[in-house]
C-alpha cells in the first residue's frame, strides 16, 4: 500500500518507551502517539542514537533545558535535531567551569 510504513514490534516498543520518558515531565507528550512527526523522530533516535542512550539522556533534559546558553529539547524531534549541539554546549560549559 502506498504511504503505509511498517514498524517492527521492537521499534514500536522503543517508540513507546521514548514517549513515556518525555511524558514524565512534558504533559504534551500524551498526544505524540498519534503524531507522525514525533513517532518518526523516535524511530530516528532508535536508529541513529540508540534506545539505551536515549533512555539515559532524556530524563536529564528538564535540567539541561533550564541551563542558560545550552539549548533545549522538549520533544523527540527537538532532541534528535539538537542533541549534538546541546552536547557540545554542555562540554564547553563544563570546560569553561573547570578552567576558572
C-alpha positions, -999 to +999 in steps of 0.1 A: +000+000+000+012+035-008+021+056+022+019+028+047+050+023+068+056-008+089+072-005+122+088-036+138+075-047+171+107-038+188+107-003+172+071+002+184+081-007+219+111+017+217+088+045+205+065+039+234+095+039+259+108+072+245+075+089+246+068+076+281+101+091+292+090+125+279+056+121+295+072+121+329+079+158+326+061+171+294+023+167+296+021+174+258+037+140+252+003+123+256-006+135+221+026+122+204+015+086+199-007+098+171+017+124+158+037+111+128+064+137+132+072+127+168+069+090+161+093+093+131+117+112+154+116+084+178+124+059+151+154+081+141+165+083+177+164+045+179+183+041+146+210+067+150+214+073+187+202+041+202+174+034+226+196+027+256+215+060+252+183+080+246+166+065+277+196+076+298+197+111+283+160+121+280+154+122+318+182+148+321+166+172+295+145+192+320+176+201+340+196+208+308+167+229+294+169+251+325+205+259+319+215+292+302+231+291+268+230+253+263+199+248+243+167+229+249+147+200+236+111+194+247+101+168+221+116+138+204+121+157+172+139+186+190+160+161+209+170+143+177+178+175+159+196+194+187+213+166+206+248+172+192+246+210+197+234+206+233+262+181+240+288+205+226+274+234+246+274+213+278+310+203+271+321+239+265+303+249+297+320+221+316+354+231+303+348+267+310+339+259+346+370+238+352+393+264+337+382+291+361 
